[in-house]
Structure formats: structure tokens, C-alpha cells
Amino acid sequence: MAGPSKSLVLDPALQKYYELNANRYKYFKWTPRHAWTSIIYAIAIPATLTFVAYKTDGLFELRGKRKDDTMVEW
């Protein structure tokens, strides 16, 4: 008959992975690689995006024509 099995066998490798993932903070250690990755994601990328945003501010007119606008403007 169809239905749930009588015994459920869990994969030990998956159980180990789930346990490690749940307790990841216990096994984390700062290394030079982690530090550089954190600096890039926390400082370099936002700074670059901010610089590009300020440099391109006002360069493009993104507003489309509206109902009451005259064609002379376009």
C-alpha cells in the first residue's frame, strides 16, 4: 500500500551538514581572507556605488512624457 514508510533512514552526511550549518557561528574564525572579503562587501562595493551615483546624478532625464506635456519639450 502507498503511504509513509515504516522506517525513515536519515542520511548521516546530511545530518552532519545541517548540524554544522545551524552552529556555524561556533566554528567561524577570522582569517585574512574573511577580513578582506568583509571589507570588500562592507566598504568597497557601497563606496563604489555611491561614487557612481554621485557622478551620474542629473546626467540622464528618465522622466517620460506625460499626458499634459507639450511635444515642444521632446
PDB file of N, CA, C and O in Angstrom, chain B, residues numbered from 101:
ATOM      1  N   MET B 101       0.829  -1.183   0.000  1.00  0.00           N
ATOM      2  CA  MET B 101       0.000   0.000   0.000  1.00  0.00           C
ATOM      3  C   MET B 101       0.878   1.253   0.000  1.00  0.00           C
ATOM      4  O   MET B 101       2.007   1.253   0.492  1.00  0.00           O
ATOM      5  N   ALA B 102       0.332   2.286  -0.554  1.00  0.00           N
ATOM      6  CA  ALA B 102       1.047   3.557  -0.579  1.00  0.00           C
ATOM      7  C   ALA B 102       0.893   4.249   0.769  1.00  0.00           C
ATOM      8  O   ALA B 102      -0.113   4.085   1.459  1.00  0.00           O
ATOM      9  N   GLY B 103       1.897   5.014   1.123  1.00  0.00           N
ATOM     10  CA  GLY B 103       1.841   5.715   2.395  1.00  0.00           C
ATOM     11  C   GLY B 103       3.230   5.921   2.938  1.00  0.00           C
ATOM     12  O   GLY B 103       4.218   5.569   2.292  1.00  0.00           O
ATOM     13  N   PRO B 104       3.311   6.490   4.120  1.00  0.00           N
ATOM     14  CA  PRO B 104       4.636   6.727   4.689  1.00  0.00           C
ATOM     15  C   PRO B 104       5.343   5.412   5.004  1.00  0.00           C
ATOM     16  O   PRO B 104       4.717   4.413   5.358  1.00  0.00           O
ATOM     17  N   SER B 105       6.657   5.447   4.866  1.00  0.00           N
ATOM     18  CA  SER B 105       7.411   4.219   5.129  1.00  0.00           C
ATOM     19  C   SER B 105       7.435   3.933   6.623  1.00  0.00           C
ATOM     20  O   SER B 105       7.243   4.826   7.448  1.00  0.00           O
ATOM     21  N   LYS B 106       7.673   2.677   6.948  1.00  0.00           N
ATOM     22  CA  LYS B 106       7.660   2.279   8.349  1.00  0.00           C
ATOM     23  C   LYS B 106       8.904   2.746   9.078  1.00  0.00           C
ATOM     24  O   LYS B 106       8.861   3.023  10.277  1.00  0.00           O
ATOM     25  N   SER B 107      10.010   2.835   8.359  1.00  0.00           N
ATOM     26  CA  SER B 107      11.230   3.315   8.999  1.00  0.00           C
ATOM     27  C   SER B 107      11.875   4.360   8.094  1.00  0.00           C
ATOM     28  O   SER B 107      12.069   4.135   6.899  1.00  0.00           O
ATOM     29  N   LEU B 108      12.190   5.461   8.666  1.00  0.00           N
ATOM     30  CA  LEU B 108      12.812   6.546   7.922  1.00  0.00           C
ATOM     31  C   LEU B 108      14.302   6.531   8.218  1.00  0.00           C
ATOM     32  O   LEU B 108      14.709   6.671   9.371  1.00  0.00           O
ATOM     33  N   VAL B 109      15.115   6.364   7.190  1.00  0.00           N
ATOM     34  CA  VAL B 109      16.559   6.321   7.356  1.00  0.00           C
ATOM     35  C   VAL B 109      17.113   7.672   6.925  1.00  0.00           C
ATOM     36  O   VAL B 109      16.989   8.061   5.764  1.00  0.00           O
ATOM     37  N   LEU B 110      17.721   8.379   7.861  1.00  0.00           N
ATOM     38  CA  LEU B 110      18.279   9.690   7.566  1.00  0.00           C
ATOM     39  C   LEU B 110      19.722   9.549   7.112  1.00  0.00           C
ATOM     40  O   LEU B 110      20.470   8.716   7.622  1.00  0.00           O
ATOM     41  N   ASP B 111      20.092  10.360   6.165  1.00  0.00           N
ATOM     42  CA  ASP B 111      21.462  10.337   5.643  1.00  0.00           C
ATOM     43  C   ASP B 111      22.392  10.982   6.668  1.00  0.00           C
ATOM     44  O   ASP B 111      22.179  12.142   7.022  1.00  0.00           O
ATOM     45  N   PRO B 112      23.406  10.286   7.154  1.00  0.00           N
ATOM     46  CA  PRO B 112      24.296  10.860   8.163  1.00  0.00           C
ATOM     47  C   PRO B 112      25.084  12.063   7.658  1.00  0.00           C
ATOM     48  O   PRO B 112      25.391  12.970   8.431  1.00  0.00           O
ATOM     49  N   ALA B 113      25.412  12.081   6.374  1.00  0.00           N
ATOM     50  CA  ALA B 113      26.152  13.223   5.825  1.00  0.00           C
ATOM     51  C   ALA B 113      25.290  14.478   5.834  1.00  0.00           C
ATOM     52  O   ALA B 113      25.771  15.564   6.157  1.00  0.00           O
ATOM     53  N   LEU B 114      24.019  14.330   5.480  1.00  0.00           N
ATOM     54  CA  LEU B 114      23.117  15.487   5.520  1.00  0.00           C
ATOM     55  C   LEU B 114      22.881  15.952   6.946  1.00  0.00           C
ATOM     56  O   LEU B 114      22.817  17.156   7.196  1.00  0.00           O
ATOM     57  N   GLN B 115      22.752  15.039   7.870  1.00  0.00           N
ATOM     58  CA  GLN B 115      22.557  15.416   9.261  1.00  0.00           C
ATOM     59  C   GLN B 115      23.759  16.194   9.792  1.00  0.00           C
ATOM     60  O   GLN B 115      23.601  17.165  10.533  1.00  0.00           O
ATOM     61  N   LYS B 116      24.945  15.767   9.412  1.00  0.00           N
ATOM     62  CA  LYS B 116      26.158  16.470   9.823  1.00  0.00           C
ATOM     63  C   LYS B 116      26.198  17.873   9.223  1.00  0.00           C
ATOM     64  O   LYS B 116      26.580  18.831   9.894  1.00  0.00           O
ATOM     65  N   TYR B 117      25.802  17.988   7.960  1.00  0.00           N
ATOM     66  CA  TYR B 117      25.762  19.298   7.288  1.00  0.00           C
ATOM     67  C   TYR B 117      24.748  20.218   7.959  1.00  0.00           C
ATOM     68  O   TYR B 117      25.047  21.387   8.205  1.00  0.00           O
ATOM     69  N   TYR B 118      23.569  19.717   8.256  1.00  0.00           N
ATOM     70  CA  TYR B 118      22.540  20.534   8.905  1.00  0.00           C
ATOM     71  C   TYR B 118      23.009  21.009  10.283  1.00  0.00           C
ATOM     72  O   TYR B 118      22.772  22.156  10.662  1.00  0.00           O
ATOM     73  N   GLU B 119      23.661  20.140  11.012  1.00  0.00           N
ATOM     74  CA  GLU B 119      24.169  20.499  12.345  1.00  0.00           C
ATOM     75  C   GLU B 119      25.255  21.572  12.235  1.00  0.00           C
ATOM     76  O   GLU B 119      25.268  22.527  13.012  1.00  0.00           O
ATOM     77  N   LEU B 120      26.158  21.413  11.275  1.00  0.00           N
ATOM     78  CA  LEU B 120      27.217  22.399  11.071  1.00  0.00           C
ATOM     79  C   LEU B 120      26.637  23.742  10.656  1.00  0.00           C
ATOM     80  O   LEU B 120      27.087  24.789  11.118  1.00  0.00           O
ATOM     81  N   ASN B 121      25.644  23.709   9.789  1.00  0.00           N
ATOM     82  CA  ASN B 121      25.044  24.946   9.308  1.00  0.00           C
ATOM     83  C   ASN B 121      24.307  25.673  10.429  1.00  0.00           C
ATOM     84  O   ASN B 121      24.335  26.903  10.484  1.00  0.00           O
ATOM     85  N   ALA B 122      23.660  24.947  11.308  1.00  0.00           N
ATOM     86  CA  ALA B 122      22.931  25.557  12.419  1.00  0.00           C
ATOM     87  C   ALA B 122      23.887  26.164  13.446  1.00  0.00           C
ATOM     88  O   ALA B 122      23.539  27.139  14.112  1.00  0.00           O
ATOM     89  N   ASN B 123      25.077  25.603  13.578  1.00  0.00           N
ATOM     90  CA  ASN B 123      26.054  26.081  14.561  1.00  0.00           C
ATOM     91  C   ASN B 123      27.273  26.733  13.901  1.00  0.00           C
ATOM     92  O   ASN B 123      28.385  26.660  14.424  1.00  0.00           O
ATOM     93  N   ARG B 124      27.056  27.354  12.775  1.00  0.00           N
ATOM     94  CA  ARG B 124      28.162  27.925  12.010  1.00  0.00           C
ATOM     95  C   ARG B 124      28.934  28.975  12.813  1.00  0.00           C
ATOM     96  O   ARG B 124      30.155  29.071  12.691  1.00  0.00           O
ATOM     97  N   TYR B 125      28.243  29.746  13.618  1.00  0.00           N
ATOM     98  CA  TYR B 125      28.904  30.803  14.389  1.00  0.00           C
ATOM     99  C   TYR B 125      29.925  30.234  15.377  1.00  0.00           C
ATOM    100  O   TYR B 125      30.870  30.927  15.753  1.00  0.00           O
ATOM    101  N   LYS B 126      29.747  28.994  15.796  1.00  0.00           N
ATOM    102  CA  LYS B 126      30.690  28.392  16.741  1.00  0.00           C
ATOM    103  C   LYS B 126      32.010  28.028  16.083  1.00  0.00           C
ATOM    104  O   LYS B 126      33.044  27.963  16.748  1.00  0.00           O
ATOM    105  N   TYR B 127      31.975  27.790  14.768  1.00  0.00           N
ATOM    106  CA  TYR B 127      33.164  27.328  14.057  1.00  0.00           C
ATOM    107  C   TYR B 127      33.831  28.428  13.231  1.00  0.00           C
ATOM    108  O   TYR B 127      34.851  28.183  12.588  1.00  0.00           O
ATOM    109  N   PHE B 128      33.262  29.642  13.243  1.00  0.00           N
ATOM    110  CA  PHE B 128      33.816  30.723  12.431  1.00  0.00           C
ATOM    111  C   PHE B 128      35.082  31.275  13.078  1.00  0.00           C
ATOM    112  O   PHE B 128      35.142  31.466  14.293  1.00  0.00           O
ATOM    113  N   LYS B 129      36.090  31.528  12.247  1.00  0.00           N
ATOM    114  CA  LYS B 129      37.331  32.109  12.731  1.00  0.00           C
ATOM    115  C   LYS B 129      37.767  33.183  11.733  1.00  0.00           C
ATOM    116  O   LYS B 129      37.758  32.960  10.523  1.00  0.00           O
ATOM    117  N   TRP B 130      38.148  34.352  12.257  1.00  0.00           N
ATOM    118  CA  TRP B 130      38.620  35.413  11.373  1.00  0.00           C
ATOM    119  C   TRP B 130      39.980  35.031  10.793  1.00  0.00           C
ATOM    120  O   TRP B 130      40.927  34.716  11.514  1.00  0.00           O
ATOM    121  N   THR B 131      40.037  35.070   9.487  1.00  0.00           N
ATOM    122  CA  THR B 131      41.285  34.839   8.774  1.00  0.00           C
ATOM    123  C   THR B 131      41.501  36.036   7.854  1.00  0.00           C
ATOM    124  O   THR B 131      40.574  36.821   7.659  1.00  0.00           O
ATOM    125  N   PRO B 132      42.685  36.201   7.286  1.00  0.00           N
ATOM    126  CA  PRO B 132      42.890  37.312   6.347  1.00  0.00           C
ATOM    127  C   PRO B 132      41.902  37.284   5.175  1.00  0.00           C
ATOM    128  O   PRO B 132      41.456  38.333   4.712  1.00  0.00           O
ATOM    129  N   ARG B 133      41.571  36.105   4.707  1.00  0.00           N
ATOM    130  CA  ARG B 133      40.617  36.016   3.593  1.00  0.00           C
ATOM    131  C   ARG B 133      39.235  36.509   4.017  1.00  0.00           C
ATOM    132  O   ARG B 133      38.588  37.248   3.275  1.00  0.00           O
ATOM    133  N   HIS B 134      38.778  36.107   5.206  1.00  0.00           N
ATOM    134  CA  HIS B 134      37.476  36.572   5.695  1.00  0.00           C
ATOM    135  C   HIS B 134      37.485  38.077   5.903  1.00  0.00           C
ATOM    136  O   HIS B 134      36.498  38.755   5.618  1.00  0.00           O
ATOM    137  N   ALA B 135      38.596  38.596   6.397  1.00  0.00           N
ATOM    138  CA  ALA B 135      38.683  40.030   6.645  1.00  0.00           C
ATOM    139  C   ALA B 135      38.594  40.811   5.340  1.00  0.00           C
ATOM    140  O   ALA B 135      37.842  41.780   5.247  1.00  0.00           O
ATOM    141  N   TRP B 136      39.360  40.394   4.330  1.00  0.00           N
ATOM    142  CA  TRP B 136      39.323  41.111   3.051  1.00  0.00           C
ATOM    143  C   TRP B 136      37.956  40.998   2.390  1.00  0.00           C
ATOM    144  O   TRP B 136      37.472  41.971   1.812  1.00  0.00           O
ATOM    145  N   THR B 137      37.338  39.850   2.462  1.00  0.00           N
ATOM    146  CA  THR B 137      36.006  39.685   1.887  1.00  0.00           C
ATOM    147  C   THR B 137      35.003  40.597   2.589  1.00  0.00           C
ATOM    148  O   THR B 137      34.159  41.211   1.936  1.00  0.00           O
ATOM    149  N   SER B 138      35.092  40.686   3.905  1.00  0.00           N
ATOM    150  CA  SER B 138      34.186  41.556   4.660  1.00  0.00           C
ATOM    151  C   SER B 138      34.416  43.022   4.312  1.00  0.00           C
ATOM    152  O   SER B 138      33.461  43.786   4.170  1.00  0.00           O
ATOM    153  N   ILE B 139      35.672  43.413   4.174  1.00  0.00           N
ATOM    154  CA  ILE B 139      35.972  44.807   3.808  1.00  0.00           C
ATOM    155  C   ILE B 139      35.415  45.131   2.430  1.00  0.00           C
ATOM    156  O   ILE B 139      34.835  46.198   2.224  1.00  0.00           O
ATOM    157  N   ILE B 140      35.588  44.221   1.498  1.00  0.00           N
ATOM    158  CA  ILE B 140      35.097  44.472   0.137  1.00  0.00           C
ATOM    159  C   ILE B 140      33.579  44.619   0.131  1.00  0.00           C
ATOM    160  O   ILE B 140      33.048  45.545  -0.483  1.00  0.00           O
ATOM    161  N   TYR B 141      32.874  43.707   0.812  1.00  0.00           N
ATOM    162  CA  TYR B 141      31.412  43.759   0.805  1.00  0.00           C
ATOM    163  C   TYR B 141      30.855  44.896   1.660  1.00  0.00           C
ATOM    164  O   TYR B 141      29.790  45.428   1.346  1.00  0.00           O
ATOM    165  N   ALA B 142      31.543  45.277   2.724  1.00  0.00           N
ATOM    166  CA  ALA B 142      31.012  46.284   3.637  1.00  0.00           C
ATOM    167  C   ALA B 142      31.448  47.701   3.291  1.00  0.00           C
ATOM    168  O   ALA B 142      30.744  48.655   3.623  1.00  0.00           O
ATOM    169  N   ILE B 143      32.596  47.861   2.631  1.00  0.00           N
ATOM    170  CA  ILE B 143      33.116  49.206   2.375  1.00  0.00           C
ATOM    171  C   ILE B 143      33.310  49.481   0.894  1.00  0.00           C
ATOM    172  O   ILE B 143      32.802  50.481   0.386  1.00  0.00           O
ATOM    173  N   ALA B 144      34.032  48.619   0.188  1.00  0.00           N
ATOM    174  CA  ALA B 144      34.421  48.914  -1.186  1.00  0.00           C
ATOM    175  C   ALA B 144      33.228  48.972  -2.139  1.00  0.00           C
ATOM    176  O   ALA B 144      33.120  49.914  -2.925  1.00  0.00           O
ATOM    177  N   ILE B 145      32.350  48.008  -2.087  1.00  0.00           N
ATOM    178  CA  ILE B 145      31.216  47.987  -3.016  1.00  0.00           C
ATOM    179  C   ILE B 145      30.248  49.140  -2.750  1.00  0.00           C
ATOM    180  O   ILE B 145      29.866  49.816  -3.706  1.00  0.00           O
ATOM    181  N   PRO B 146      29.825  49.408  -1.500  1.00  0.00           N
ATOM    182  CA  PRO B 146      28.962  50.568  -1.279  1.00  0.00           C
ATOM    183  C   PRO B 146      29.639  51.893  -1.645  1.00  0.00           C
ATOM    184  O   PRO B 146      28.985  52.799  -2.162  1.00  0.00           O
ATOM    185  N   ALA B 147      30.936  52.009  -1.379  1.00  0.00           N
ATOM    186  CA  ALA B 147      31.636  53.245  -1.733  1.00  0.00           C
ATOM    187  C   ALA B 147      31.678  53.435  -3.245  1.00  0.00           C
ATOM    188  O   ALA B 147      31.490  54.549  -3.733  1.00  0.00           O
ATOM    189  N   THR B 148      31.918  52.373  -3.979  1.00  0.00           N
ATOM    190  CA  THR B 148      31.935  52.460  -5.435  1.00  0.00           C
ATOM    191  C   THR B 148      30.562  52.822  -5.986  1.00  0.00           C
ATOM    192  O   THR B 148      30.458  53.668  -6.874  1.00  0.00           O
ATOM    193  N   LEU B 149      29.526  52.204  -5.482  1.00  0.00           N
ATOM    194  CA  LEU B 149      28.170  52.523  -5.941  1.00  0.00           C
ATOM    195  C   LEU B 149      27.783  53.958  -5.602  1.00  0.00           C
ATOM    196  O   LEU B 149      27.128  54.631  -6.398  1.00  0.00           O
ATOM    197  N   THR B 150      28.184  54.429  -4.425  1.00  0.00           N
ATOM    198  CA  THR B 150      27.908  55.816  -4.049  1.00  0.00           C
ATOM    199  C   THR B 150      28.643  56.783  -4.967  1.00  0.00           C
ATOM    200  O   THR B 150      28.067  57.783  -5.396  1.00  0.00           O
ATOM    201  N   PHE B 151      29.897  56.504  -5.271  1.00  0.00           N
ATOM    202  CA  PHE B 151      30.683  57.357  -6.169  1.00  0.00           C
ATOM    203  C   PHE B 151      30.032  57.425  -7.551  1.00  0.00           C
ATOM    204  O   PHE B 151      29.898  58.507  -8.122  1.00  0.00           O
ATOM    205  N   VAL B 152      29.634  56.286  -8.079  1.00  0.00           N
ATOM    206  CA  VAL B 152      28.992  56.265  -9.400  1.00  0.00           C
ATOM    207  C   VAL B 152      27.669  57.006  -9.363  1.00  0.00           C
ATOM    208  O   VAL B 152      27.336  57.713 -10.314  1.00  0.00           O
ATOM    209  N   ALA B 153      26.911  56.863  -8.293  1.00  0.00           N
ATOM    210  CA  ALA B 153      25.625  57.553  -8.178  1.00  0.00           C
ATOM    211  C   ALA B 153      25.812  59.068  -8.148  1.00  0.00           C
ATOM    212  O   ALA B 153      25.062  59.793  -8.801  1.00  0.00           O
ATOM    213  N   TYR B 154      26.803  59.556  -7.398  1.00  0.00           N
ATOM    214  CA  TYR B 154      27.040  60.995  -7.350  1.00  0.00           C
ATOM    215  C   TYR B 154      27.577  61.533  -8.673  1.00  0.00           C
ATOM    216  O   TYR B 154      27.242  62.650  -9.066  1.00  0.00           O
ATOM    217  N   LYS B 155      28.403  60.752  -9.360  1.00  0.00           N
ATOM    218  CA  LYS B 155      28.955  61.202 -10.638  1.00  0.00           C
ATOM    219  C   LYS B 155      27.899  61.273 -11.741  1.00  0.00           C
ATOM    220  O   LYS B 155      27.988  62.128 -12.622  1.00  0.00           O
ATOM    221  N   THR B 156      26.914  60.399 -11.704  1.00  0.00           N
ATOM    222  CA  THR B 156      25.902  60.373 -12.755  1.00  0.00           C
ATOM    223  C   THR B 156      24.612  61.069 -12.346  1.00  0.00           C
ATOM    224  O   THR B 156      23.621  60.996 -13.073  1.00  0.00           O
ATOM    225  N   ASP B 157      24.601  61.736 -11.211  1.00  0.00           N
ATOM    226  CA  ASP B 157      23.394  62.402 -10.738  1.00  0.00           C
ATOM    227  C   ASP B 157      23.041  63.556 -11.671  1.00  0.00           C
ATOM    228  O   ASP B 157      23.848  64.462 -11.879  1.00  0.00           O
ATOM    229  N   GLY B 158      21.848  63.521 -12.225  1.00  0.00           N
ATOM    230  CA  GLY B 158      21.373  64.592 -13.092  1.00  0.00           C
ATOM    231  C   GLY B 158      21.827  64.486 -14.536  1.00  0.00           C
ATOM    232  O   GLY B 158      21.477  65.358 -15.331  1.00  0.00           O
ATOM    233  N   LEU B 159      22.575  63.483 -14.918  1.00  0.00           N
ATOM    234  CA  LEU B 159      23.035  63.367 -16.300  1.00  0.00           C
ATOM    235  C   LEU B 159      21.943  62.852 -17.233  1.00  0.00           C
ATOM    236  O   LEU B 159      21.952  63.157 -18.425  1.00  0.00           O
ATOM    237  N   PHE B 160      21.019  62.086 -16.708  1.00  0.00           N
ATOM    238  CA  PHE B 160      20.011  61.460 -17.554  1.00  0.00           C
ATOM    239  C   PHE B 160      18.628  61.947 -17.163  1.00  0.00           C
ATOM    240  O   PHE B 160      18.325  62.108 -15.981  1.00  0.00           O
ATOM    241  N   GLU B 161      17.797  62.177 -18.161  1.00  0.00           N
ATOM    242  CA  GLU B 161      16.408  62.549 -17.933  1.00  0.00           C
ATOM    243  C   GLU B 161      15.574  61.288 -18.099  1.00  0.00           C
ATOM    244  O   GLU B 161      15.328  60.847 -19.222  1.00  0.00           O
ATOM    245  N   LEU B 162      15.150  60.721 -17.014  1.00  0.00           N
ATOM    246  CA  LEU B 162      14.444  59.442 -17.051  1.00  0.00           C
ATOM    247  C   LEU B 162      12.921  59.596 -17.000  1.00  0.00           C
ATOM    248  O   LEU B 162      12.191  58.608 -17.080  1.00  0.00           O
ATOM    249  N   ARG B 163      12.447  60.832 -16.869  1.00  0.00           N
ATOM    250  CA  ARG B 163      11.015  61.053 -16.794  1.00  0.00           C
ATOM    251  C   ARG B 163      10.422  60.951 -18.195  1.00  0.00           C
ATOM    252  O   ARG B 163      10.913  61.584 -19.129  1.00  0.00           O
ATOM    253  N   GLY B 164       9.394  60.177 -18.335  1.00  0.00           N
ATOM    254  CA  GLY B 164       8.741  60.017 -19.634  1.00  0.00           C
ATOM    255  C   GLY B 164       7.749  61.132 -19.900  1.00  0.00           C
ATOM    256  O   GLY B 164       7.443  61.925 -19.010  1.00  0.00           O
ATOM    257  N   LYS B 165       7.253  61.192 -21.115  1.00  0.00           N
ATOM    258  CA  LYS B 165       6.254  62.203 -21.472  1.00  0.00           C
ATOM    259  C   LYS B 165       4.944  61.863 -20.778  1.00  0.00           C
ATOM    260  O   LYS B 165       4.509  60.712 -20.743  1.00  0.00           O
ATOM    261  N   ARG B 166       4.338  62.896 -20.233  1.00  0.00           N
ATOM    262  CA  ARG B 166       3.059  62.719 -19.564  1.00  0.00           C
ATOM    263  C   ARG B 166       1.941  63.285 -20.421  1.00  0.00           C
ATOM    264  O   ARG B 166       2.183  63.876 -21.473  1.00  0.00           O
ATOM    265  N   LYS B 167       0.735  63.098 -19.964  1.00  0.00           N
ATOM    266  CA  LYS B 167      -0.452  63.462 -20.761  1.00  0.00           C
ATOM    267  C   LYS B 167      -0.488  64.950 -21.091  1.00  0.00           C
ATOM    268  O   LYS B 167      -0.810  65.311 -22.223  1.00  0.00           O
ATOM    269  N   ASP B 168      -0.171  65.817 -20.147  1.00  0.00           N
ATOM    270  CA  ASP B 168      -0.315  67.251 -20.368  1.00  0.00           C
ATOM    271  C   ASP B 168       0.955  67.905 -20.888  1.00  0.00           C
ATOM    272  O   ASP B 168       0.961  69.121 -21.080  1.00  0.00           O
ATOM    273  N   ASP B 169       2.020  67.173 -21.124  1.00  0.00           N
ATOM    274  CA  ASP B 169       3.276  67.750 -21.637  1.00  0.00           C
ATOM    275  C   ASP B 169       3.109  68.081 -23.127  1.00  0.00           C
ATOM    276  O   ASP B 169       2.418  67.383 -23.870  1.00  0.00           O
ATOM    277  N   THR B 170       3.761  69.160 -23.526  1.00  0.00           N
ATOM    278  CA  THR B 170       3.700  69.517 -24.948  1.00  0.00           C
ATOM    279  C   THR B 170       4.822  68.790 -25.681  1.00  0.00           C
ATOM    280  O   THR B 170       5.799  68.361 -25.068  1.00  0.00           O
ATOM    281  N   MET B 171       4.675  68.658 -26.980  1.00  0.00           N
ATOM    282  CA  MET B 171       5.673  67.992 -27.795  1.00  0.00           C
ATOM    283  C   MET B 171       6.931  68.857 -27.978  1.00  0.00           C
ATOM    284  O   MET B 171       7.981  68.352 -28.376  1.00  0.00           O
ATOM    285  N   VAL B 172       6.818  70.155 -27.687  1.00  0.00           N
ATOM    286  CA  VAL B 172       7.969  71.047 -27.843  1.00  0.00           C
ATOM    287  C   VAL B 172       9.083  70.649 -26.912  1.00  0.00           C
ATOM    288  O   VAL B 172      10.256  70.804 -27.250  1.00  0.00           O
ATOM    289  N   GLU B 173       8.738  70.132 -25.728  1.00  0.00           N
ATOM    290  CA  GLU B 173       9.736  69.721 -24.774  1.00  0.00           C
ATOM    291  C   GLU B 173      10.492  68.492 -25.253  1.00  0.00           C
ATOM    292  O   GLU B 173      11.613  68.248 -24.806  1.00  0.00           O
ATOM    293  N   TRP B 174       9.912  67.726 -26.139  1.00  0.00           N
ATOM    294  CA  TRP B 174      10.504  66.465 -26.551  1.00  0.00           C
ATOM    295  C   TRP B 174      11.069  66.620 -27.925  1.00  0.00           C
ATOM    296  O   TRP B 174      11.623  65.669 -28.476  1.00  0.00           O
TER     297      TRP B 174
END
